[in-house]
Amino acid sequence: MTSQQCLWLPSPDRFIFDDDEVHVWRSNLNQAPSVIQALSEVLAPDERQRSGRFHFRKDHDQFIVGRAVLRQILSGYLKTLPERIRFSYGQYGKPALVEERDYDSLSFNVSHSHGVALYAVARARRIGLDVELLREDVATPTIAARFFSSKEAAALRALPSDQQTVAFFNCWTRKEAYIKARGEGLSYPLQSFTVSLAPGESASFLSTDRDSHETSGWSLVELSPGAGYVAALAVEGSAPRLRCWQWQA
């Protein structure tokens, strides 16, 4: 599937899904102290305890914003107060909603990188999301050889040098989004499947060393989170229509 250029609109008055939609939200994790204090009020006790374990104030504050914004977004779909939402965690740490009322039909995923957070929300399908800041010091052949398939590593080396950083993170985010959607963590080997990565190339699965049916029931979408960032969304089933929102304090 080709990149879907999101127009990041202000928060809607009503949080409603049309058929075959996935909603993606973007937020800035760097907020004023007064906003952070207000957001901290909606966190659960265990989340407040976790925020206190961060050594650096910036990490502490960004954790509070990230979790509180997630609660606020989900509360709009669930028609409940953000502080009433409860989470459970899968074997590999993927969060989900504790089943109450229609909660089990709502799925979500979260990713953040260097002050930017993305949240994907859908109904009745698994989703995974990853966003990364472009960094040349990370996009190295050594890391590609360790985590990418041999076909991906070869495709990366074949590109012009000025395209390799974007291509590296195209590959990384697409693979990470997929394994996050599956909820299996790194127990699902990153090297066992191959995705497209060249800038301008459609986001897609190219091959797999496992059962081909494992990837055939999924769609990959390239997102546009903002200058200097790359992101991808993995969605169970056919490619969705996206609606993109900008969270505001």
Beta strands, then each sheet from edge to edge (+ up, - down):
strand 1: 9-10
strand 2: 21-28
strand 3: 87-89
strand 4: 95-97
strand 5: 106-113
strand 6: 116-123
strand 7: 127-133
strand 8: 193-195
strand 9: 205-208
strand 10: 218-223
strand 11: 229-236
strand 12: 241-246
sheet 1: 1+ 12+ 2+ 6- 5+
sheet 2: 3+ 4-
sheet 3: 7+ 11- 10+
sheet 4: 8+ 9-
end
